[in-house]
């Protein structure tokens, strides 16, 4: 993991997890909170490599953000 990225783990229903690095963990946390709050169906996340991940918001079980720049985990 580079010094400029933070590792993110997103748990989905059915005991599945996605793990990738992002440039800004705080922005990811805000995007998840907004998507959940607005009851959006899909959240697109771009990782540090530029790959895009489409997440079904209703299937997200937890979000864990690691690293110095991380604000902490968000669970719901």
PDB file with SEQRES, HELIX, SHEET and CRYST1 records, atoms N, CA, C and O in Angstrom:
SEQRES   1 A   76  UNK UNK UNK UNK UNK UNK UNK UNK UNK UNK UNK UNK UNK          
SEQRES   2 A   76  UNK UNK UNK UNK UNK UNK UNK UNK UNK UNK UNK UNK UNK          
SEQRES   3 A   76  UNK UNK UNK UNK UNK UNK UNK UNK UNK UNK UNK UNK UNK          
SEQRES   4 A   76  UNK UNK UNK UNK UNK UNK UNK UNK UNK UNK UNK UNK UNK          
SEQRES   5 A   76  UNK UNK UNK UNK UNK UNK UNK UNK UNK UNK UNK UNK UNK          
SEQRES   6 A   76  UNK UNK UNK UNK UNK UNK UNK UNK UNK UNK UNK                  
HELIX    1 AA1 UNK A   25  UNK A   37  1                                  13    
HELIX    2 AA2 UNK A   57  UNK A   59  5                                   3    
SHEET    1 AA1 4 UNK A  16  UNK A  22  0                                        
SHEET    2 AA1 4 UNK A   6  UNK A  12 -1                                        
SHEET    3 AA1 4 UNK A  60  UNK A  65 -1                                        
SHEET    4 AA1 4 UNK A  74  UNK A  75 -1                                        
SHEET    1 AA2 2 UNK A  42  UNK A  46  0                                        
SHEET    2 AA2 2 UNK A  52  UNK A  56 -1                                        
CRYST1    1.000    1.000    1.000  90.00  90.00  90.00 P 1           1          
ATOM      1  N   UNK A   1       0.862  -1.180   0.000  1.00  0.00           N  
ATOM      2  CA  UNK A   1       0.000   0.000   0.000  1.00  0.00           C  
ATOM      3  C   UNK A   1       0.892   1.221   0.000  1.00  0.00           C  
ATOM      4  O   UNK A   1       1.818   1.299   0.807  1.00  0.00           O  
ATOM      5  N   UNK A   2       0.651   2.149  -0.853  1.00  0.00           N  
ATOM      6  CA  UNK A   2       1.405   3.392  -0.952  1.00  0.00           C  
ATOM      7  C   UNK A   2       1.048   4.321   0.200  1.00  0.00           C  
ATOM      8  O   UNK A   2      -0.011   4.180   0.810  1.00  0.00           O  
ATOM      9  N   UNK A   3       1.937   5.275   0.499  1.00  0.00           N  
ATOM     10  CA  UNK A   3       1.675   6.248   1.559  1.00  0.00           C  
ATOM     11  C   UNK A   3       0.500   7.148   1.238  1.00  0.00           C  
ATOM     12  O   UNK A   3      -0.069   7.768   2.137  1.00  0.00           O  
ATOM     13  N   UNK A   4       0.126   7.229  -0.033  1.00  0.00           N  
ATOM     14  CA  UNK A   4      -0.934   8.144  -0.448  1.00  0.00           C  
ATOM     15  C   UNK A   4      -2.308   7.482  -0.517  1.00  0.00           C  
ATOM     16  O   UNK A   4      -3.287   8.129  -0.888  1.00  0.00           O  
ATOM     17  N   UNK A   5      -2.390   6.211  -0.166  1.00  0.00           N  
ATOM     18  CA  UNK A   5      -3.669   5.514  -0.253  1.00  0.00           C  
ATOM     19  C   UNK A   5      -4.036   4.899   1.092  1.00  0.00           C  
ATOM     20  O   UNK A   5      -3.190   4.750   1.974  1.00  0.00           O  
ATOM     21  N   UNK A   6      -5.302   4.548   1.233  1.00  0.00           N  
ATOM     22  CA  UNK A   6      -5.780   3.832   2.412  1.00  0.00           C  
ATOM     23  C   UNK A   6      -6.498   2.569   1.951  1.00  0.00           C  
ATOM     24  O   UNK A   6      -7.153   2.560   0.909  1.00  0.00           O  
ATOM     25  N   UNK A   7      -6.369   1.515   2.729  1.00  0.00           N  
ATOM     26  CA  UNK A   7      -7.020   0.252   2.402  1.00  0.00           C  
ATOM     27  C   UNK A   7      -8.464   0.295   2.888  1.00  0.00           C  
ATOM     28  O   UNK A   7      -8.747   0.739   4.000  1.00  0.00           O  
ATOM     29  N   UNK A   8      -9.366  -0.172   2.038  1.00  0.00           N  
ATOM     30  CA  UNK A   8     -10.796  -0.192   2.337  1.00  0.00           C  
ATOM     31  C   UNK A   8     -11.295  -1.623   2.216  1.00  0.00           C  
ATOM     32  O   UNK A   8     -10.955  -2.335   1.271  1.00  0.00           O  
ATOM     33  N   UNK A   9     -12.099  -2.031   3.179  1.00  0.00           N  
ATOM     34  CA  UNK A   9     -12.762  -3.336   3.113  1.00  0.00           C  
ATOM     35  C   UNK A   9     -14.252  -3.077   3.247  1.00  0.00           C  
ATOM     36  O   UNK A   9     -14.698  -2.430   4.194  1.00  0.00           O  
ATOM     37  N   UNK A  10     -15.024  -3.591   2.285  1.00  0.00           N  
ATOM     38  CA  UNK A  10     -16.469  -3.410   2.299  1.00  0.00           C  
ATOM     39  C   UNK A  10     -17.106  -4.793   2.355  1.00  0.00           C  
ATOM     40  O   UNK A  10     -16.914  -5.619   1.463  1.00  0.00           O  
ATOM     41  N   UNK A  11     -17.862  -5.026   3.415  1.00  0.00           N  
ATOM     42  CA  UNK A  11     -18.552  -6.297   3.573  1.00  0.00           C  
ATOM     43  C   UNK A  11     -19.927  -6.214   2.946  1.00  0.00           C  
ATOM     44  O   UNK A  11     -20.640  -5.220   3.087  1.00  0.00           O  
ATOM     45  N   UNK A  12     -20.282  -7.277   2.252  1.00  0.00           N  
ATOM     46  CA  UNK A  12     -21.583  -7.355   1.590  1.00  0.00           C  
ATOM     47  C   UNK A  12     -22.367  -8.512   2.186  1.00  0.00           C  
ATOM     48  O   UNK A  12     -21.787  -9.450   2.733  1.00  0.00           O  
ATOM     49  N   UNK A  13     -23.667  -8.442   2.079  1.00  0.00           N  
ATOM     50  CA  UNK A  13     -24.509  -9.542   2.551  1.00  0.00           C  
ATOM     51  C   UNK A  13     -24.038 -10.839   1.909  1.00  0.00           C  
ATOM     52  O   UNK A  13     -23.570 -10.850   0.770  1.00  0.00           O  
ATOM     53  N   UNK A  14     -24.166 -11.918   2.645  1.00  0.00           N  
ATOM     54  CA  UNK A  14     -23.743 -13.212   2.115  1.00  0.00           C  
ATOM     55  C   UNK A  14     -22.277 -13.492   2.398  1.00  0.00           C  
ATOM     56  O   UNK A  14     -21.672 -14.326   1.723  1.00  0.00           O  
ATOM     57  N   UNK A  15     -21.691 -12.816   3.379  1.00  0.00           N  
ATOM     58  CA  UNK A  15     -20.312 -13.045   3.823  1.00  0.00           C  
ATOM     59  C   UNK A  15     -19.280 -12.809   2.727  1.00  0.00           C  
ATOM     60  O   UNK A  15     -18.279 -13.522   2.658  1.00  0.00           O  
ATOM     61  N   UNK A  16     -19.508 -11.824   1.878  1.00  0.00           N  
ATOM     62  CA  UNK A  16     -18.543 -11.458   0.845  1.00  0.00           C  
ATOM     63  C   UNK A  16     -17.919 -10.129   1.216  1.00  0.00           C  
ATOM     64  O   UNK A  16     -18.570  -9.267   1.806  1.00  0.00           O  
ATOM     65  N   UNK A  17     -16.655  -9.969   0.867  1.00  0.00           N  
ATOM     66  CA  UNK A  17     -15.954  -8.718   1.137  1.00  0.00           C  
ATOM     67  C   UNK A  17     -15.174  -8.287  -0.093  1.00  0.00           C  
ATOM     68  O   UNK A  17     -14.637  -9.118  -0.826  1.00  0.00           O  
ATOM     69  N   UNK A  18     -15.117  -6.989  -0.310  1.00  0.00           N  
ATOM     70  CA  UNK A  18     -14.256  -6.388  -1.321  1.00  0.00           C  
ATOM     71  C   UNK A  18     -13.162  -5.648  -0.576  1.00  0.00           C  
ATOM     72  O   UNK A  18     -13.423  -5.021   0.450  1.00  0.00           O  
ATOM     73  N   UNK A  19     -11.945  -5.713  -1.081  1.00  0.00           N  
ATOM     74  CA  UNK A  19     -10.854  -4.976  -0.459  1.00  0.00           C  
ATOM     75  C   UNK A  19     -10.039  -4.300  -1.545  1.00  0.00           C  
ATOM     76  O   UNK A  19      -9.633  -4.944  -2.513  1.00  0.00           O  
ATOM     77  N   UNK A  20      -9.797  -2.999  -1.390  1.00  0.00           N  
ATOM     78  CA  UNK A  20      -9.007  -2.245  -2.353  1.00  0.00           C  
ATOM     79  C   UNK A  20      -8.472  -0.993  -1.688  1.00  0.00           C  
ATOM     80  O   UNK A  20      -8.874  -0.651  -0.577  1.00  0.00           O  
ATOM     81  N   UNK A  21      -7.558  -0.307  -2.374  1.00  0.00           N  
ATOM     82  CA  UNK A  21      -6.982   0.937  -1.876  1.00  0.00           C  
ATOM     83  C   UNK A  21      -7.670   2.115  -2.553  1.00  0.00           C  
ATOM     84  O   UNK A  21      -7.980   2.067  -3.744  1.00  0.00           O  
ATOM     85  N   UNK A  22      -7.905   3.173  -1.783  1.00  0.00           N  
ATOM     86  CA  UNK A  22      -8.464   4.410  -2.325  1.00  0.00           C  
ATOM     87  C   UNK A  22      -7.556   5.565  -1.927  1.00  0.00           C  
ATOM     88  O   UNK A  22      -6.784   5.459  -0.974  1.00  0.00           O  
ATOM     89  N   UNK A  23      -7.652   6.662  -2.661  1.00  0.00           N  
ATOM     90  CA  UNK A  23      -6.826   7.832  -2.384  1.00  0.00           C  
ATOM     91  C   UNK A  23      -7.311   8.616  -1.176  1.00  0.00           C  
ATOM     92  O   UNK A  23      -6.511   9.259  -0.497  1.00  0.00           O  
ATOM     93  N   UNK A  24      -8.609   8.572  -0.897  1.00  0.00           N  
ATOM     94  CA  UNK A  24      -9.163   9.391   0.184  1.00  0.00           C  
ATOM     95  C   UNK A  24     -10.260   8.614   0.920  1.00  0.00           C  
ATOM     96  O   UNK A  24     -11.386   8.503   0.434  1.00  0.00           O  
ATOM     97  N   UNK A  25      -9.923   8.088   2.076  1.00  0.00           N  
ATOM     98  CA  UNK A  25     -10.882   7.312   2.860  1.00  0.00           C  
ATOM     99  C   UNK A  25     -12.044   8.140   3.361  1.00  0.00           C  
ATOM    100  O   UNK A  25     -13.175   7.657   3.420  1.00  0.00           O  
ATOM    101  N   UNK A  26     -11.773   9.403   3.729  1.00  0.00           N  
ATOM    102  CA  UNK A  26     -12.849  10.269   4.222  1.00  0.00           C  
ATOM    103  C   UNK A  26     -13.903  10.519   3.151  1.00  0.00           C  
ATOM    104  O   UNK A  26     -15.098  10.544   3.447  1.00  0.00           O  
ATOM    105  N   UNK A  27     -13.465  10.702   1.912  1.00  0.00           N  
ATOM    106  CA  UNK A  27     -14.418  10.909   0.813  1.00  0.00           C  
ATOM    107  C   UNK A  27     -15.268   9.665   0.580  1.00  0.00           C  
ATOM    108  O   UNK A  27     -16.460   9.761   0.286  1.00  0.00           O  
ATOM    109  N   UNK A  28     -14.647   8.499   0.715  1.00  0.00           N  
ATOM    110  CA  UNK A  28     -15.408   7.260   0.549  1.00  0.00           C  
ATOM    111  C   UNK A  28     -16.462   7.136   1.638  1.00  0.00           C  
ATOM    112  O   UNK A  28     -17.605   6.776   1.357  1.00  0.00           O  
ATOM    113  N   UNK A  29     -16.088   7.432   2.878  1.00  0.00           N  
ATOM    114  CA  UNK A  29     -17.042   7.367   3.984  1.00  0.00           C  
ATOM    115  C   UNK A  29     -18.230   8.293   3.717  1.00  0.00           C  
ATOM    116  O   UNK A  29     -19.380   7.896   3.903  1.00  0.00           O  
ATOM    117  N   UNK A  30     -17.957   9.508   3.287  1.00  0.00           N  
ATOM    118  CA  UNK A  30     -19.032  10.466   2.998  1.00  0.00           C  
ATOM    119  C   UNK A  30     -19.915   9.975   1.856  1.00  0.00           C  
ATOM    120  O   UNK A  30     -21.136  10.128   1.905  1.00  0.00           O  
ATOM    121  N   UNK A  31     -19.301   9.384   0.826  1.00  0.00           N  
ATOM    122  CA  UNK A  31     -20.077   8.881  -0.314  1.00  0.00           C  
ATOM    123  C   UNK A  31     -21.005   7.744   0.115  1.00  0.00           C  
ATOM    124  O   UNK A  31     -22.152   7.675  -0.326  1.00  0.00           O  
ATOM    125  N   UNK A  32     -20.505   6.850   0.981  1.00  0.00           N  
ATOM    126  CA  UNK A  32     -21.340   5.747   1.471  1.00  0.00           C  
ATOM    127  C   UNK A  32     -22.485   6.292   2.318  1.00  0.00           C  
ATOM    128  O   UNK A  32     -23.634   5.882   2.155  1.00  0.00           O  
ATOM    129  N   UNK A  33     -22.167   7.220   3.227  1.00  0.00           N  
ATOM    130  CA  UNK A  33     -23.215   7.800   4.075  1.00  0.00           C  
ATOM    131  C   UNK A  33     -24.283   8.492   3.243  1.00  0.00           C  
ATOM    132  O   UNK A  33     -25.472   8.365   3.535  1.00  0.00           O  
ATOM    133  N   UNK A  34     -23.874   9.221   2.214  1.00  0.00           N  
ATOM    134  CA  UNK A  34     -24.828   9.912   1.347  1.00  0.00           C  
ATOM    135  C   UNK A  34     -25.695   8.911   0.588  1.00  0.00           C  
ATOM    136  O   UNK A  34     -26.914   9.067   0.515  1.00  0.00           O  
ATOM    137  N   UNK A  35     -25.061   7.880   0.022  1.00  0.00           N  
ATOM    138  CA  UNK A  35     -25.805   6.878  -0.744  1.00  0.00           C  
ATOM    139  C   UNK A  35     -26.826   6.157   0.137  1.00  0.00           C  
ATOM    140  O   UNK A  35     -27.955   5.913  -0.288  1.00  0.00           O  
ATOM    141  N   UNK A  36     -26.428   5.820   1.353  1.00  0.00           N  
ATOM    142  CA  UNK A  36     -27.348   5.144   2.271  1.00  0.00           C  
ATOM    143  C   UNK A  36     -28.466   6.103   2.686  1.00  0.00           C  
ATOM    144  O   UNK A  36     -29.635   5.719   2.715  1.00  0.00           O  
ATOM    145  N   UNK A  37     -28.110   7.341   3.006  1.00  0.00           N  
ATOM    146  CA  UNK A  37     -29.093   8.330   3.449  1.00  0.00           C  
ATOM    147  C   UNK A  37     -30.124   8.674   2.390  1.00  0.00           C  
ATOM    148  O   UNK A  37     -31.279   8.953   2.711  1.00  0.00           O  
ATOM    149  N   UNK A  38     -29.711   8.656   1.129  1.00  0.00           N  
ATOM    150  CA  UNK A  38     -30.629   8.971   0.027  1.00  0.00           C  
ATOM    151  C   UNK A  38     -31.278   7.719  -0.544  1.00  0.00           C  
ATOM    152  O   UNK A  38     -32.023   7.793  -1.520  1.00  0.00           O  
ATOM    153  N   UNK A  39     -30.995   6.563   0.064  1.00  0.00           N  
ATOM    154  CA  UNK A  39     -31.558   5.285  -0.378  1.00  0.00           C  
ATOM    155  C   UNK A  39     -31.270   5.029  -1.855  1.00  0.00           C  
ATOM    156  O   UNK A  39     -32.136   4.572  -2.600  1.00  0.00           O  
ATOM    157  N   UNK A  40     -30.029   5.334  -2.267  1.00  0.00           N  
ATOM    158  CA  UNK A  40     -29.623   5.097  -3.652  1.00  0.00           C  
ATOM    159  C   UNK A  40     -29.430   3.604  -3.876  1.00  0.00           C  
ATOM    160  O   UNK A  40     -29.101   2.871  -2.944  1.00  0.00           O  
ATOM    161  N   UNK A  41     -29.630   3.159  -5.096  1.00  0.00           N  
ATOM    162  CA  UNK A  41     -29.503   1.742  -5.411  1.00  0.00           C  
ATOM    163  C   UNK A  41     -28.049   1.336  -5.634  1.00  0.00           C  
ATOM    164  O   UNK A  41     -27.663   0.224  -5.272  1.00  0.00           O  
ATOM    165  N   UNK A  42     -27.238   2.213  -6.222  1.00  0.00           N  
ATOM    166  CA  UNK A  42     -25.884   1.854  -6.621  1.00  0.00           C  
ATOM    167  C   UNK A  42     -24.911   2.958  -6.257  1.00  0.00           C  
ATOM    168  O   UNK A  42     -25.206   4.142  -6.420  1.00  0.00           O  
ATOM    169  N   UNK A  43     -23.744   2.560  -5.759  1.00  0.00           N  
ATOM    170  CA  UNK A  43     -22.669   3.496  -5.439  1.00  0.00           C  
ATOM    171  C   UNK A  43     -21.445   3.079  -6.233  1.00  0.00           C  
ATOM    172  O   UNK A  43     -21.028   1.923  -6.159  1.00  0.00           O  
ATOM    173  N   UNK A  44     -20.863   3.996  -6.989  1.00  0.00           N  
ATOM    174  CA  UNK A  44     -19.652   3.719  -7.743  1.00  0.00           C  
ATOM    175  C   UNK A  44     -18.461   4.239  -6.970  1.00  0.00           C  
ATOM    176  O   UNK A  44     -18.439   5.396  -6.551  1.00  0.00           O  
ATOM    177  N   UNK A  45     -17.466   3.380  -6.780  1.00  0.00           N  
ATOM    178  CA  UNK A  45     -16.237   3.724  -6.064  1.00  0.00           C  
ATOM    179  C   UNK A  45     -15.074   3.505  -7.025  1.00  0.00           C  
ATOM    180  O   UNK A  45     -14.979   2.458  -7.665  1.00  0.00           O  
ATOM    181  N   UNK A  46     -14.187   4.497  -7.126  1.00  0.00           N  
ATOM    182  CA  UNK A  46     -12.980   4.371  -7.938  1.00  0.00           C  
ATOM    183  C   UNK A  46     -11.803   4.128  -7.015  1.00  0.00           C  
ATOM    184  O   UNK A  46     -11.554   4.914  -6.100  1.00  0.00           O  
ATOM    185  N   UNK A  47     -11.075   3.043  -7.249  1.00  0.00           N  
ATOM    186  CA  UNK A  47      -9.939   2.728  -6.389  1.00  0.00           C  
ATOM    187  C   UNK A  47      -8.687   3.478  -6.846  1.00  0.00           C  
ATOM    188  O   UNK A  47      -8.723   4.219  -7.829  1.00  0.00           O  
ATOM    189  N   UNK A  48      -7.587   3.280  -6.129  1.00  0.00           N  
ATOM    190  CA  UNK A  48      -6.342   4.004  -6.396  1.00  0.00           C  
ATOM    191  C   UNK A  48      -5.739   3.656  -7.757  1.00  0.00           C  
ATOM    192  O   UNK A  48      -4.951   4.434  -8.295  1.00  0.00           O  
ATOM    193  N   UNK A  49      -6.097   2.501  -8.319  1.00  0.00           N  
ATOM    194  CA  UNK A  49      -5.598   2.114  -9.648  1.00  0.00           C  
ATOM    195  C   UNK A  49      -6.463   2.665 -10.769  1.00  0.00           C  
ATOM    196  O   UNK A  49      -6.103   2.553 -11.940  1.00  0.00           O  
ATOM    197  N   UNK A  50      -7.597   3.259 -10.424  1.00  0.00           N  
ATOM    198  CA  UNK A  50      -8.504   3.788 -11.437  1.00  0.00           C  
ATOM    199  C   UNK A  50      -9.620   2.833 -11.813  1.00  0.00           C  
ATOM    200  O   UNK A  50     -10.447   3.154 -12.666  1.00  0.00           O  
ATOM    201  N   UNK A  51      -9.657   1.655 -11.187  1.00  0.00           N  
ATOM    202  CA  UNK A  51     -10.736   0.696 -11.441  1.00  0.00           C  
ATOM    203  C   UNK A  51     -11.998   1.157 -10.719  1.00  0.00           C  
ATOM    204  O   UNK A  51     -11.934   1.670  -9.602  1.00  0.00           O  
ATOM    205  N   UNK A  52     -13.141   0.970 -11.369  1.00  0.00           N  
ATOM    206  CA  UNK A  52     -14.422   1.375 -10.764  1.00  0.00           C  
ATOM    207  C   UNK A  52     -15.171   0.146 -10.277  1.00  0.00           C  
ATOM    208  O   UNK A  52     -15.203  -0.891 -10.940  1.00  0.00           O  
ATOM    209  N   UNK A  53     -15.777   0.289  -9.091  1.00  0.00           N  
ATOM    210  CA  UNK A  53     -16.527  -0.794  -8.474  1.00  0.00           C  
ATOM    211  C   UNK A  53     -17.948  -0.298  -8.216  1.00  0.00           C  
ATOM    212  O   UNK A  53     -18.135   0.707  -7.530  1.00  0.00           O  
ATOM    213  N   UNK A  54     -18.941  -0.982  -8.751  1.00  0.00           N  
ATOM    214  CA  UNK A  54     -20.340  -0.654  -8.505  1.00  0.00           C  
ATOM    215  C   UNK A  54     -20.859  -1.487  -7.356  1.00  0.00           C  
ATOM    216  O   UNK A  54     -20.842  -2.716  -7.418  1.00  0.00           O  
ATOM    217  N   UNK A  55     -21.321  -0.825  -6.301  1.00  0.00           N  
ATOM    218  CA  UNK A  55     -21.791  -1.527  -5.109  1.00  0.00           C  
ATOM    219  C   UNK A  55     -23.286  -1.335  -4.937  1.00  0.00           C  
ATOM    220  O   UNK A  55     -23.781  -0.209  -4.984  1.00  0.00           O  
ATOM    221  N   UNK A  56     -24.008  -2.430  -4.738  1.00  0.00           N  
ATOM    222  CA  UNK A  56     -25.431  -2.353  -4.433  1.00  0.00           C  
ATOM    223  C   UNK A  56     -25.555  -1.857  -2.995  1.00  0.00           C  
ATOM    224  O   UNK A  56     -25.235  -2.587  -2.056  1.00  0.00           O  
ATOM    225  N   UNK A  57     -26.011  -0.638  -2.824  1.00  0.00           N  
ATOM    226  CA  UNK A  57     -26.027   0.023  -1.514  1.00  0.00           C  
ATOM    227  C   UNK A  57     -26.802  -0.800  -0.488  1.00  0.00           C  
ATOM    228  O   UNK A  57     -26.376  -0.900   0.663  1.00  0.00           O  
ATOM    229  N   UNK A  58     -27.902  -1.375  -0.872  1.00  0.00           N  
ATOM    230  CA  UNK A  58     -28.717  -2.151   0.050  1.00  0.00           C  
ATOM    231  C   UNK A  58     -28.060  -3.443   0.519  1.00  0.00           C  
ATOM    232  O   UNK A  58     -28.549  -4.073   1.457  1.00  0.00           O  
ATOM    233  N   UNK A  59     -26.966  -3.847  -0.114  1.00  0.00           N  
ATOM    234  CA  UNK A  59     -26.266  -5.083   0.238  1.00  0.00           C  
ATOM    235  C   UNK A  59     -25.036  -4.831   1.103  1.00  0.00           C  
ATOM    236  O   UNK A  59     -24.397  -5.782   1.554  1.00  0.00           O  
ATOM    237  N   UNK A  60     -24.690  -3.556   1.343  1.00  0.00           N  
ATOM    238  CA  UNK A  60     -23.502  -3.239   2.132  1.00  0.00           C  
ATOM    239  C   UNK A  60     -23.780  -3.535   3.604  1.00  0.00           C  
ATOM    240  O   UNK A  60     -24.730  -3.010   4.185  1.00  0.00           O  
ATOM    241  N   UNK A  61     -22.936  -4.385   4.201  1.00  0.00           N  
ATOM    242  CA  UNK A  61     -23.075  -4.733   5.608  1.00  0.00           C  
ATOM    243  C   UNK A  61     -22.162  -3.877   6.482  1.00  0.00           C  
ATOM    244  O   UNK A  61     -22.548  -3.494   7.586  1.00  0.00           O  
ATOM    245  N   UNK A  62     -20.947  -3.571   5.998  1.00  0.00           N  
ATOM    246  CA  UNK A  62     -20.032  -2.718   6.748  1.00  0.00           C  
ATOM    247  C   UNK A  62     -18.992  -2.111   5.823  1.00  0.00           C  
ATOM    248  O   UNK A  62     -18.775  -2.584   4.707  1.00  0.00           O  
ATOM    249  N   UNK A  63     -18.351  -1.047   6.312  1.00  0.00           N  
ATOM    250  CA  UNK A  63     -17.235  -0.404   5.617  1.00  0.00           C  
ATOM    251  C   UNK A  63     -16.128  -0.216   6.636  1.00  0.00           C  
ATOM    252  O   UNK A  63     -16.349   0.365   7.698  1.00  0.00           O  
ATOM    253  N   UNK A  64     -14.940  -0.702   6.320  1.00  0.00           N  
ATOM    254  CA  UNK A  64     -13.781  -0.524   7.192  1.00  0.00           C  
ATOM    255  C   UNK A  64     -12.721   0.221   6.402  1.00  0.00           C  
ATOM    256  O   UNK A  64     -12.345  -0.196   5.307  1.00  0.00           O  
ATOM    257  N   UNK A  65     -12.237   1.330   6.963  1.00  0.00           N  
ATOM    258  CA  UNK A  65     -11.206   2.128   6.322  1.00  0.00           C  
ATOM    259  C   UNK A  65      -9.994   2.127   7.239  1.00  0.00           C  
ATOM    260  O   UNK A  65     -10.092   2.530   8.398  1.00  0.00           O  
ATOM    261  N   UNK A  66      -8.846   1.677   6.728  1.00  0.00           N  
ATOM    262  CA  UNK A  66      -7.624   1.611   7.509  1.00  0.00           C  
ATOM    263  C   UNK A  66      -6.654   2.693   7.061  1.00  0.00           C  
ATOM    264  O   UNK A  66      -6.808   3.256   5.977  1.00  0.00           O  
ATOM    265  N   UNK A  67      -5.668   2.983   7.878  1.00  0.00           N  
ATOM    266  CA  UNK A  67      -4.616   3.913   7.510  1.00  0.00           C  
ATOM    267  C   UNK A  67      -4.707   5.218   8.261  1.00  0.00           C  
ATOM    268  O   UNK A  67      -5.716   5.511   8.903  1.00  0.00           O  
ATOM    269  N   UNK A  68      -3.642   6.006   8.178  1.00  0.00           N  
ATOM    270  CA  UNK A  68      -3.560   7.269   8.913  1.00  0.00           C  
ATOM    271  C   UNK A  68      -4.629   8.268   8.502  1.00  0.00           C  
ATOM    272  O   UNK A  68      -5.159   8.989   9.347  1.00  0.00           O  
ATOM    273  N   UNK A  69      -4.956   8.321   7.201  1.00  0.00           N  
ATOM    274  CA  UNK A  69      -5.909   9.310   6.725  1.00  0.00           C  
ATOM    275  C   UNK A  69      -7.356   8.889   6.983  1.00  0.00           C  
ATOM    276  O   UNK A  69      -8.281   9.660   6.727  1.00  0.00           O  
ATOM    277  N   UNK A  70      -7.553   7.685   7.483  1.00  0.00           N  
ATOM    278  CA  UNK A  70      -8.904   7.164   7.675  1.00  0.00           C  
ATOM    279  C   UNK A  70      -9.582   7.796   8.865  1.00  0.00           C  
ATOM    280  O   UNK A  70      -8.947   8.082   9.880  1.00  0.00           O  
ATOM    281  N   UNK A  71     -10.890   8.014   8.733  1.00  0.00           N  
ATOM    282  CA  UNK A  71     -11.682   8.553   9.829  1.00  0.00           C  
ATOM    283  C   UNK A  71     -12.226   7.440  10.708  1.00  0.00           C  
ATOM    284  O   UNK A  71     -12.771   7.714  11.777  1.00  0.00           O  
ATOM    285  N   UNK A  72     -12.089   6.176  10.274  1.00  0.00           N  
ATOM    286  CA  UNK A  72     -12.587   5.042  11.053  1.00  0.00           C  
ATOM    287  C   UNK A  72     -13.575   4.237  10.256  1.00  0.00           C  
ATOM    288  O   UNK A  72     -13.840   4.542   9.093  1.00  0.00           O  
ATOM    289  N   UNK A  73     -14.116   3.221  10.862  1.00  0.00           N  
ATOM    290  CA  UNK A  73     -15.078   2.365  10.190  1.00  0.00           C  
ATOM    291  C   UNK A  73     -16.481   2.907  10.314  1.00  0.00           C  
ATOM    292  O   UNK A  73     -16.805   3.644  11.245  1.00  0.00           O  
ATOM    293  N   UNK A  74     -17.297   2.534   9.369  1.00  0.00           N  
ATOM    294  CA  UNK A  74     -18.700   2.928   9.390  1.00  0.00           C  
ATOM    295  C   UNK A  74     -19.505   1.644   9.283  1.00  0.00           C  
ATOM    296  O   UNK A  74     -19.303   0.862   8.354  1.00  0.00           O  
ATOM    297  N   UNK A  75     -20.394   1.424  10.199  1.00  0.00           N  
ATOM    298  CA  UNK A  75     -21.224   0.224  10.149  1.00  0.00           C  
ATOM    299  C   UNK A  75     -22.695   0.581  10.212  1.00  0.00           C  
ATOM    300  O   UNK A  75     -23.078   1.556  10.858  1.00  0.00           O  
ATOM    301  N   UNK A  76     -23.507  -0.196   9.552  1.00  0.00           N  
ATOM    302  CA  UNK A  76     -24.946   0.027   9.565  1.00  0.00           C  
ATOM    303  C   UNK A  76     -25.654  -1.247   9.210  1.00  0.00           C  
ATOM    304  O   UNK A  76     -26.884  -1.278   9.163  1.00  0.00           O  
TER     305      UNK A  76                                                      
END                                                                             
